[in-house]
Amino acid sequence: GSRPGSSLLMAPPPVPDRSETLVPRTSSPEAKPVNDPVPDETIEADDPDRYEQVAEHGRGGLGRVVRAVDKRLGRTVAVKELLRHGDDSNEARFLREALITARLEHPGIVPVHEAGRWPNGDPYYVMKLVEGRTLKELIAVHQTLRDRLGLLPHVIAIADAVGYAHSEGVIHPDLKPSNVVIGEFGETIVVDWGLARDRKGDPPEPESPAPVLGSDGSCDITPIA
């Protein structure tokens, strides 16, 4: 028999299926279905006018980050574009950075929302817009021991984010205070994963030379045969 009061329990209402709104538009019935993998070189922009660029947010050696408005979802995002054209290795590095960053899902690492190509073929990817001051800037203005100790929660958050990345086989080789952004509400984000090493996907590195200690205490490097 049913328990007393069980007749008052109601099943939750069904959630309407709106997934069709996220299906890329196709121009012909022969287009590939959504779950059919498409080689990267054939990916086209779903809507080149979706992101309304507002202003440049930052620039590096390989690309630039632009503040933009996602007109479909009504939110401000960061769009990273490739700047150094004409070299396939640059594009490969750019796409590798997008894929590695997208794989790292952690509160201390900027999330990637989308990736694709503009109509002219240039790759791009879309991230959460991270704003605030760098840890380097905060260290400069926090001069006393008490103030410096107040930054420890951010250091712990950095260690947590980097530890998670290591568990995924990803190493950030350029970790420094200028590559950590502290948001207005205390959020701590490790940025700039462009030089990250992926132990799961990258080819193995050559073995380092073995150090040899001399009789006089000096240390020499002898290549491994």
Secondary structure, DSSP 8 states (H G I E B T S, - for coil): ---TTGGG----------GGGGS---SSTTS--TTS---GGG---S-TTSEEEEEEEEE-SSEEEEEEEETTTTEEEEEEEE---S-HHHHHHHHHHHHHHHH---TTB--EEEEEE-TTS-EEEEEE---SEEHHHHHHH--SHHHHHTTHHHHHHHHHHHHHHHHTTEE-TT--GGGEEE-TTS-EEE---TT-EETTTS-------EEEE-TTS-EEEE---
